[in-house]
């Protein structure tokens, strides 16, 4: 049977007997890839490749166990992690020639562009306000049932040491399907979001995506990688991306996973330098690649380029997107804002009655404390000008008093007489 072996350097195909054991597969890997068995960690769990603790993956530890007994079938994807530098494959015959008059400097530079996984992120850790994270993941799980993708922007602060804290999550207008998304960005609304964040002393620090395919063997699709590259290049080296997904555990039950990543420096540079293939364009062949049968198609989980790069010693124009991601440690905290007011740009739109219910439900709080909710402040920004909003947000930030005149205006918006 054929085993598809996913590694940090790409996906390999291994042919082993149907009766093969884990030990037989390890021996085959040593023969073909020159990776010693003692340096091989195998698993059926995709998290292995991004894990900092591969010893925790023990599902394929027993070498005498048959692959069939593990449920491995023909075409199965198995994950392999190792620390050694792999021997690269020889280039095609037509590339085996000395650099001559026909080899330009640009061509030489292109041939030297080798895609390597980045070991450490610039963002040391990413902590999410527990309520904000729960409101986002509850919506994609309970309301959308992971049937379509969902995208959001993360706002908070970053320390000099690279520790990011996410205090609120903004969901822009968008259209999405199970495999794609399109942001319908509202400049006026986004300016209000940025303004509220700036008065609080915060800024945009990241992105969040939800995934709907529990069977996928990749972490980010090409559209997501493209948006990550665009916004990380703009947001700086600590810009982080969260991935919310539903995955099946060992008992066959669905679990929600909340993970954080950064794009590698190499990936953001490739994007900034214009190496990403235009969205919608047909994939291009690298030097030495044979023509595929039929029309070339983009594979999910790969990022396509318009110039050759080297991956595992081979010229390619498609890169496994996992190679472009760097794992970020994730934690949680209780932030300074509530997260009770209905979220903007969802299936059910915000209404004045929502404001009324919010104010009445929190009657025990001071009026300043009642307004300490990002989604509520954003709703009010559609009714008040920037001067008024600056005073309100500043009062929330400093826990100061709100003038009675503003209280009367807000209660009038809510329909409270």
One Martini backbone bead per residue (centre of mass of N, CA, C, O) as a GRO file, in nm:
protein
  417
    1UNK     BB    1   0.102   0.032   0.010
    2UNK     BB    2   0.031   0.379   0.032
    3UNK     BB    3   0.220   0.639   0.188
    4UNK     BB    4   0.162   0.957   0.317
    5UNK     BB    5   0.436   1.175   0.394
    6UNK     BB    6   0.444   1.425   0.633
    7UNK     BB    7   0.668   1.700   0.630
    8UNK     BB    8   0.862   1.983   0.649
    9UNK     BB    9   0.954   1.913   0.324
   10UNK     BB   10   0.687   1.750   0.265
   11UNK     BB   11   0.546   1.503   0.042
   12UNK     BB   12   0.563   1.157   0.060
   13UNK     BB   13   0.605   0.832  -0.098
   14UNK     BB   14   0.520   0.509   0.037
   15UNK     BB   15   0.600   0.165  -0.023
   16UNK     BB   16   0.422  -0.099   0.138
   17UNK     BB   17   0.319  -0.356   0.279
   18UNK     BB   18   0.019  -0.454   0.411
   19UNK     BB   19   0.192  -0.595   0.667
   20UNK     BB   20   0.318  -0.360   0.783
   21UNK     BB   21   0.507  -0.200   1.012
   22UNK     BB   22   0.639   0.054   1.181
   23UNK     BB   23   0.927  -0.051   1.142
   24UNK     BB   24   0.914  -0.076   0.832
   25UNK     BB   25   0.864   0.225   0.780
   26UNK     BB   26   1.125   0.327   0.912
   27UNK     BB   27   1.314   0.175   0.721
   28UNK     BB   28   1.214   0.312   0.461
   29UNK     BB   29   1.289   0.598   0.548
   30UNK     BB   30   1.591   0.545   0.573
   31UNK     BB   31   1.638   0.460   0.276
   32UNK     BB   32   1.503   0.720   0.129
   33UNK     BB   33   1.576   0.975   0.355
   34UNK     BB   34   1.808   0.935   0.575
   35UNK     BB   35   1.649   0.865   0.850
   36UNK     BB   36   1.685   0.775   1.151
   37UNK     BB   37   1.483   0.603   1.362
   38UNK     BB   38   1.560   0.769   1.631
   39UNK     BB   39   1.452   1.049   1.466
   40UNK     BB   40   1.163   0.929   1.454
   41UNK     BB   41   0.829   1.073   1.445
   42UNK     BB   42   0.515   0.920   1.455
   43UNK     BB   43   0.181   1.018   1.323
   44UNK     BB   44  -0.181   1.085   1.290
   45UNK     BB   45  -0.113   1.373   1.398
   46UNK     BB   46  -0.076   1.698   1.280
   47UNK     BB   47   0.053   1.841   1.541
   48UNK     BB   48   0.344   1.736   1.527
   49UNK     BB   49   0.489   1.945   1.333
   50UNK     BB   50   0.428   2.195   1.560
   51UNK     BB   51   0.563   2.063   1.790
   52UNK     BB   52   0.772   2.088   2.095
   53UNK     BB   53   0.661   1.774   2.185
   54UNK     BB   54   0.699   1.477   2.032
   55UNK     BB   55   0.687   1.269   2.279
   56UNK     BB   56   0.363   1.293   2.308
   57UNK     BB   57   0.362   1.104   2.051
   58UNK     BB   58   0.240   0.748   2.082
   59UNK     BB   59   0.068   0.600   1.846
   60UNK     BB   60   0.374   0.513   1.688
   61UNK     BB   61   0.584   0.355   1.892
   62UNK     BB   62   0.516   0.058   1.820
   63UNK     BB   63   0.700  -0.129   1.594
   64UNK     BB   64   0.525  -0.413   1.591
   65UNK     BB   65   0.294  -0.271   1.481
   66UNK     BB   66   0.051  -0.259   1.264
   67UNK     BB   67  -0.092  -0.048   1.041
   68UNK     BB   68  -0.374  -0.176   1.030
   69UNK     BB   69  -0.428  -0.160   1.343
   70UNK     BB   70  -0.439   0.169   1.311
   71UNK     BB   71  -0.600   0.224   1.025
   72UNK     BB   72  -0.411   0.199   0.790
   73UNK     BB   73  -0.433   0.300   0.454
   74UNK     BB   74  -0.452   0.359   0.143
   75UNK     BB   75  -0.331   0.695   0.136
   76UNK     BB   76  -0.237   0.763   0.399
   77UNK     BB   77  -0.170   1.005   0.648
   78UNK     BB   78   0.160   1.065   0.772
   79UNK     BB   79   0.355   1.188   1.039
   80UNK     BB   80   0.689   1.352   1.033
   81UNK     BB   81   0.951   1.392   1.272
   82UNK     BB   82   1.269   1.578   1.265
   83UNK     BB   83   1.621   1.705   1.302
   84UNK     BB   84   1.755   1.646   1.059
   85UNK     BB   85   1.924   1.691   0.761
   86UNK     BB   86   1.828   1.636   0.459
   87UNK     BB   87   1.883   1.478   0.184
   88UNK     BB   88   1.898   1.574  -0.132
   89UNK     BB   89   1.787   1.577  -0.437
   90UNK     BB   90   1.848   1.550  -0.751
   91UNK     BB   91   1.865   1.716  -1.021
   92UNK     BB   92   1.789   1.759  -1.316
   93UNK     BB   93   1.979   1.705  -1.587
   94UNK     BB   94   1.937   1.996  -1.724
   95UNK     BB   95   2.070   2.134  -1.447
   96UNK     BB   96   2.359   1.989  -1.495
   97UNK     BB   97   2.545   2.278  -1.483
   98UNK     BB   98   2.738   2.520  -1.528
   99UNK     BB   99   2.794   2.836  -1.482
  100UNK     BB  100   2.718   3.065  -1.735
  101UNK     BB  101   2.630   3.302  -1.962
  102UNK     BB  102   2.309   3.218  -1.916
  103UNK     BB  103   2.355   3.291  -1.607
  104UNK     BB  104   2.198   3.494  -1.417
  105UNK     BB  105   2.167   3.654  -1.123
  106UNK     BB  106   1.862   3.613  -1.088
  107UNK     BB  107   1.868   3.307  -1.129
  108UNK     BB  108   2.054   3.246  -0.893
  109UNK     BB  109   1.873   3.361  -0.670
  110UNK     BB  110   1.628   3.181  -0.723
  111UNK     BB  111   1.787   2.905  -0.671
  112UNK     BB  112   1.844   3.002  -0.354
  113UNK     BB  113   1.543   2.979  -0.273
  114UNK     BB  114   1.485   2.850   0.044
  115UNK     BB  115   1.251   2.669   0.218
  116UNK     BB  116   1.217   2.730   0.572
  117UNK     BB  117   1.159   2.664   0.875
  118UNK     BB  118   1.057   2.838   1.161
  119UNK     BB  119   1.126   2.804   1.492
  120UNK     BB  120   1.066   3.110   1.591
  121UNK     BB  121   0.879   3.348   1.717
  122UNK     BB  122   0.818   3.682   1.793
  123UNK     BB  123   0.580   3.578   1.945
  124UNK     BB  124   0.578   3.450   2.254
  125UNK     BB  125   0.266   3.525   2.319
  126UNK     BB  126  -0.103   3.456   2.341
  127UNK     BB  127  -0.362   3.640   2.496
  128UNK     BB  128  -0.703   3.579   2.579
  129UNK     BB  129  -0.995   3.686   2.624
  130UNK     BB  130  -1.218   3.469   2.732
  131UNK     BB  131  -1.488   3.596   2.635
  132UNK     BB  132  -1.410   3.669   2.345
  133UNK     BB  133  -1.332   3.382   2.254
  134UNK     BB  134  -1.604   3.243   2.326
  135UNK     BB  135  -1.791   3.411   2.141
  136UNK     BB  136  -1.658   3.323   1.876
  137UNK     BB  137  -1.664   3.006   1.903
  138UNK     BB  138  -1.971   2.983   1.957
  139UNK     BB  139  -2.067   3.088   1.684
  140UNK     BB  140  -1.921   2.877   1.494
  141UNK     BB  141  -2.050   2.632   1.645
  142UNK     BB  142  -2.367   2.697   1.706
  143UNK     BB  143  -2.461   2.874   1.454
  144UNK     BB  144  -2.265   2.772   1.207
  145UNK     BB  145  -2.140   2.482   1.245
  146UNK     BB  146  -1.887   2.509   1.054
  147UNK     BB  147  -2.010   2.574   0.753
  148UNK     BB  148  -1.836   2.835   0.767
  149UNK     BB  149  -1.634   3.086   0.743
  150UNK     BB  150  -1.442   3.298   0.980
  151UNK     BB  151  -1.356   3.647   1.036
  152UNK     BB  152  -1.109   3.831   1.239
  153UNK     BB  153  -1.008   4.094   1.458
  154UNK     BB  154  -0.734   4.180   1.668
  155UNK     BB  155  -0.724   4.346   1.994
  156UNK     BB  156  -0.448   4.525   2.172
  157UNK     BB  157  -0.133   4.427   2.313
  158UNK     BB  158   0.235   4.483   2.328
  159UNK     BB  159   0.522   4.393   2.441
  160UNK     BB  160   0.865   4.413   2.432
  161UNK     BB  161   0.876   4.083   2.452
  162UNK     BB  162   0.616   3.974   2.270
  163UNK     BB  163   0.345   4.002   2.434
  164UNK     BB  164   0.016   3.919   2.361
  165UNK     BB  165  -0.300   4.100   2.405
  166UNK     BB  166  -0.642   4.012   2.378
  167UNK     BB  167  -0.944   4.216   2.427
  168UNK     BB  168  -1.071   4.214   2.127
  169UNK     BB  169  -1.325   4.119   1.873
  170UNK     BB  170  -1.357   4.185   1.527
  171UNK     BB  171  -1.635   4.162   1.286
  172UNK     BB  172  -1.648   4.189   0.973
  173UNK     BB  173  -1.776   4.218   0.689
  174UNK     BB  174  -1.907   3.910   0.523
  175UNK     BB  175  -1.838   3.641   0.295
  176UNK     BB  176  -1.918   3.280   0.295
  177UNK     BB  177  -1.793   2.954   0.286
  178UNK     BB  178  -1.655   2.645   0.334
  179UNK     BB  179  -1.380   2.754   0.136
  180UNK     BB  180  -1.448   3.073   0.170
  181UNK     BB  181  -1.370   3.436   0.164
  182UNK     BB  182  -1.514   3.782   0.202
  183UNK     BB  183  -1.431   4.101   0.261
  184UNK     BB  184  -1.654   4.387   0.352
  185UNK     BB  185  -1.505   4.654   0.402
  186UNK     BB  186  -1.557   4.917   0.648
  187UNK     BB  187  -1.410   5.210   0.684
  188UNK     BB  188  -1.580   5.352   0.899
  189UNK     BB  189  -1.585   5.121   1.105
  190UNK     BB  190  -1.276   5.073   1.127
  191UNK     BB  191  -1.212   5.355   1.236
  192UNK     BB  192  -1.373   5.314   1.496
  193UNK     BB  193  -1.215   5.077   1.601
  194UNK     BB  194  -0.935   5.213   1.605
  195UNK     BB  195  -1.021   5.445   1.789
  196UNK     BB  196  -1.103   5.287   2.038
  197UNK     BB  197  -0.831   5.147   2.074
  198UNK     BB  198  -0.649   5.403   2.101
  199UNK     BB  199  -0.787   5.518   2.358
  200UNK     BB  200  -0.711   5.244   2.517
  201UNK     BB  201  -0.407   5.168   2.404
  202UNK     BB  202  -0.451   5.018   2.130
  203UNK     BB  203  -0.438   4.753   1.870
  204UNK     BB  204  -0.377   4.575   1.602
  205UNK     BB  205  -0.263   4.213   1.646
  206UNK     BB  206  -0.475   4.039   1.455
  207UNK     BB  207  -0.616   3.722   1.364
  208UNK     BB  208  -0.917   3.525   1.272
  209UNK     BB  209  -1.009   3.179   1.218
  210UNK     BB  210  -1.231   2.948   1.072
  211UNK     BB  211  -1.296   2.597   1.052
  212UNK     BB  212  -1.493   2.326   0.874
  213UNK     BB  213  -1.271   2.082   0.831
  214UNK     BB  214  -1.201   1.789   1.007
  215UNK     BB  215  -1.030   1.636   0.756
  216UNK     BB  216  -0.804   1.808   0.742
  217UNK     BB  217  -0.424   1.849   0.665
  218UNK     BB  218  -0.448   2.162   0.737
  219UNK     BB  219  -0.435   2.506   0.859
  220UNK     BB  220  -0.410   2.684   0.584
  221UNK     BB  221  -0.514   2.861   0.334
  222UNK     BB  222  -0.433   3.070   0.081
  223UNK     BB  223  -0.613   3.311   0.161
  224UNK     BB  224  -0.511   3.325   0.453
  225UNK     BB  225  -0.212   3.363   0.395
  226UNK     BB  226  -0.246   3.626   0.238
  227UNK     BB  227  -0.373   3.792   0.471
  228UNK     BB  228  -0.151   3.747   0.673
  229UNK     BB  229   0.075   3.881   0.506
  230UNK     BB  230  -0.051   4.158   0.473
  231UNK     BB  231  -0.102   4.218   0.788
  232UNK     BB  232   0.184   4.154   0.897
  233UNK     BB  233   0.338   4.363   0.728
  234UNK     BB  234   0.168   4.597   0.863
  235UNK     BB  235   0.173   4.508   1.189
  236UNK     BB  236   0.421   4.330   1.236
  237UNK     BB  237   0.619   4.091   1.411
  238UNK     BB  238   0.364   4.035   1.635
  239UNK     BB  239   0.167   3.929   1.451
  240UNK     BB  240  -0.134   3.733   1.489
  241UNK     BB  241  -0.292   3.398   1.448
  242UNK     BB  242  -0.606   3.248   1.473
  243UNK     BB  243  -0.735   2.904   1.512
  244UNK     BB  244  -1.061   2.768   1.461
  245UNK     BB  245  -1.155   2.427   1.539
  246UNK     BB  246  -1.283   2.104   1.443
  247UNK     BB  247  -1.197   1.795   1.612
  248UNK     BB  248  -1.120   1.465   1.636
  249UNK     BB  249  -1.095   1.242   1.872
  250UNK     BB  250  -1.027   0.927   1.995
  251UNK     BB  251  -1.359   0.901   2.055
  252UNK     BB  252  -1.512   1.067   1.811
  253UNK     BB  253  -1.509   1.357   1.915
  254UNK     BB  254  -1.574   1.692   1.916
  255UNK     BB  255  -1.324   1.951   1.915
  256UNK     BB  256  -1.202   2.256   2.025
  257UNK     BB  257  -0.958   2.458   1.856
  258UNK     BB  258  -0.708   2.694   1.986
  259UNK     BB  259  -0.480   2.865   1.779
  260UNK     BB  260  -0.139   2.995   1.722
  261UNK     BB  261   0.020   3.216   1.473
  262UNK     BB  262   0.288   3.274   1.242
  263UNK     BB  263   0.453   3.406   0.999
  264UNK     BB  264   0.716   3.389   0.834
  265UNK     BB  265   0.956   3.592   0.719
  266UNK     BB  266   0.968   3.462   0.438
  267UNK     BB  267   0.666   3.490   0.367
  268UNK     BB  268   0.640   3.801   0.388
  269UNK     BB  269   0.856   3.856   0.172
  270UNK     BB  270   0.727   3.713  -0.065
  271UNK     BB  271   0.482   3.896  -0.065
  272UNK     BB  272   0.621   4.180  -0.079
  273UNK     BB  273   0.785   4.081  -0.354
  274UNK     BB  274   0.562   3.923  -0.545
  275UNK     BB  275   0.547   3.583  -0.529
  276UNK     BB  276   0.258   3.561  -0.532
  277UNK     BB  277   0.006   3.422  -0.678
  278UNK     BB  278  -0.254   3.508  -0.830
  279UNK     BB  279  -0.566   3.508  -0.777
  280UNK     BB  280  -0.696   3.249  -0.998
  281UNK     BB  281  -0.448   3.145  -1.106
  282UNK     BB  282  -0.270   2.923  -1.264
  283UNK     BB  283  -0.059   2.700  -1.206
  284UNK     BB  284   0.293   2.667  -1.209
  285UNK     BB  285   0.585   2.548  -1.336
  286UNK     BB  286   0.874   2.422  -1.263
  287UNK     BB  287   1.176   2.339  -1.309
  288UNK     BB  288   1.142   2.001  -1.429
  289UNK     BB  289   0.847   1.977  -1.446
  290UNK     BB  290   0.583   1.793  -1.525
  291UNK     BB  291   0.308   1.754  -1.699
  292UNK     BB  292  -0.005   1.738  -1.622
  293UNK     BB  293  -0.306   1.603  -1.615
  294UNK     BB  294  -0.467   1.838  -1.719
  295UNK     BB  295  -0.570   2.082  -1.524
  296UNK     BB  296  -0.438   2.284  -1.309
  297UNK     BB  297  -0.463   2.274  -0.948
  298UNK     BB  298  -0.548   2.389  -0.646
  299UNK     BB  299  -0.435   2.302  -0.334
  300UNK     BB  300  -0.509   2.253  -0.032
  301UNK     BB  301  -0.252   2.389   0.176
  302UNK     BB  302  -0.134   2.575  -0.053
  303UNK     BB  303   0.121   2.791  -0.185
  304UNK     BB  304   0.146   3.006  -0.464
  305UNK     BB  305   0.390   3.081  -0.713
  306UNK     BB  306   0.586   3.281  -0.971
  307UNK     BB  307   0.843   3.129  -0.854
  308UNK     BB  308   1.113   2.963  -0.785
  309UNK     BB  309   1.170   2.716  -0.532
  310UNK     BB  310   1.326   2.546  -0.255
  311UNK     BB  311   1.221   2.206  -0.167
  312UNK     BB  312   1.401   1.953  -0.081
  313UNK     BB  313   1.579   2.009  -0.360
  314UNK     BB  314   1.327   2.137  -0.514
  315UNK     BB  315   1.163   2.271  -0.772
  316UNK     BB  316   0.900   2.505  -0.693
  317UNK     BB  317   0.544   2.663  -0.676
  318UNK     BB  318   0.466   2.496  -0.415
  319UNK     BB  319   0.367   2.542  -0.065
  320UNK     BB  320   0.343   2.427   0.229
  321UNK     BB  321   0.180   2.611   0.466
  322UNK     BB  322   0.313   2.492   0.724
  323UNK     BB  323   0.604   2.614   0.661
  324UNK     BB  324   0.488   2.924   0.718
  325UNK     BB  325   0.442   2.836   1.015
  326UNK     BB  326   0.433   2.955   1.363
  327UNK     BB  327   0.419   2.872   1.677
  328UNK     BB  328   0.204   2.994   1.943
  329UNK     BB  329   0.157   3.061   2.250
  330UNK     BB  330  -0.139   2.997   2.457
  331UNK     BB  331  -0.362   3.207   2.645
  332UNK     BB  332  -0.536   3.361   2.930
  333UNK     BB  333  -0.770   3.630   3.026
  334UNK     BB  334  -0.897   3.910   3.210
  335UNK     BB  335  -1.028   4.174   3.091
  336UNK     BB  336  -1.159   4.515   3.096
  337UNK     BB  337  -1.397   4.390   2.929
  338UNK     BB  338  -1.684   4.320   2.815
  339UNK     BB  339  -1.903   4.043   2.643
  340UNK     BB  340  -2.250   4.105   2.587
  341UNK     BB  341  -2.289   4.242   2.337
  342UNK     BB  342  -2.380   4.227   2.039
  343UNK     BB  343  -2.241   4.138   1.747
  344UNK     BB  344  -2.124   4.247   1.469
  345UNK     BB  345  -2.207   4.124   1.155
  346UNK     BB  346  -2.444   3.933   1.187
  347UNK     BB  347  -2.732   3.772   1.130
  348UNK     BB  348  -2.807   3.949   1.378
  349UNK     BB  349  -2.878   4.259   1.430
  350UNK     BB  350  -2.845   4.544   1.581
  351UNK     BB  351  -3.043   4.697   1.848
  352UNK     BB  352  -3.187   4.915   2.064
  353UNK     BB  353  -3.289   4.683   2.253
  354UNK     BB  354  -3.008   4.582   2.329
  355UNK     BB  355  -2.933   4.831   2.491
  356UNK     BB  356  -3.161   4.819   2.693
  357UNK     BB  357  -3.099   4.537   2.810
  358UNK     BB  358  -2.812   4.596   2.901
  359UNK     BB  359  -2.872   4.826   3.103
  360UNK     BB  360  -3.077   4.661   3.277
  361UNK     BB  361  -2.898   4.410   3.343
  362UNK     BB  362  -2.667   4.637   3.462
  363UNK     BB  363  -2.784   4.812   3.711
  364UNK     BB  364  -2.552   4.769   3.934
  365UNK     BB  365  -2.389   4.946   3.762
  366UNK     BB  366  -2.221   5.175   3.645
  367UNK     BB  367  -2.228   5.357   3.362
  368UNK     BB  368  -1.938   5.302   3.281
  369UNK     BB  369  -1.952   4.990   3.313
  370UNK     BB  370  -2.176   4.946   3.099
  371UNK     BB  371  -1.973   5.057   2.856
  372UNK     BB  372  -1.757   4.809   2.895
  373UNK     BB  373  -1.802   4.745   2.560
  374UNK     BB  374  -1.707   4.722   2.248
  375UNK     BB  375  -1.976   4.662   2.089
  376UNK     BB  376  -2.124   4.901   2.215
  377UNK     BB  377  -1.933   5.130   2.127
  378UNK     BB  378  -1.966   5.077   1.824
  379UNK     BB  379  -2.267   5.134   1.819
  380UNK     BB  380  -2.248   5.432   1.924
  381UNK     BB  381  -2.067   5.540   1.680
  382UNK     BB  382  -2.337   5.559   1.491
  383UNK     BB  383  -2.457   5.816   1.687
  384UNK     BB  384  -2.174   5.942   1.741
  385UNK     BB  385  -1.916   6.137   1.759
  386UNK     BB  386  -1.576   6.153   1.810
  387UNK     BB  387  -1.585   6.337   2.058
  388UNK     BB  388  -1.783   6.171   2.226
  389UNK     BB  389  -1.628   5.901   2.210
  390UNK     BB  390  -1.370   5.991   2.348
  391UNK     BB  391  -1.502   6.046   2.625
  392UNK     BB  392  -1.622   5.764   2.674
  393UNK     BB  393  -1.366   5.588   2.640
  394UNK     BB  394  -1.196   5.736   2.849
  395UNK     BB  395  -1.383   5.666   3.087
  396UNK     BB  396  -1.347   5.361   3.061
  397UNK     BB  397  -1.035   5.355   3.087
  398UNK     BB  398  -1.037   5.542   3.371
  399UNK     BB  399  -1.302   5.519   3.539
  400UNK     BB  400  -1.490   5.750   3.495
  401UNK     BB  401  -1.711   5.995   3.451
  402UNK     BB  402  -2.041   6.040   3.319
  403UNK     BB  403  -2.231   6.250   3.188
  404UNK     BB  404  -2.568   6.308   3.198
  405UNK     BB  405  -2.607   6.381   2.899
  406UNK     BB  406  -2.507   6.104   2.787
  407UNK     BB  407  -2.707   5.929   2.933
  408UNK     BB  408  -2.960   6.045   2.795
  409UNK     BB  409  -2.880   5.977   2.504
  410UNK     BB  410  -2.846   5.667   2.537
  411UNK     BB  411  -3.134   5.614   2.646
  412UNK     BB  412  -3.272   5.720   2.390
  413UNK     BB  413  -3.155   5.510   2.195
  414UNK     BB  414  -3.289   5.271   2.377
  415UNK     BB  415  -3.584   5.371   2.478
  416UNK     BB  416  -3.551   5.526   2.753
  417UNK     BB  417  -3.771   5.724   2.967
   0.00000   0.00000   0.00000
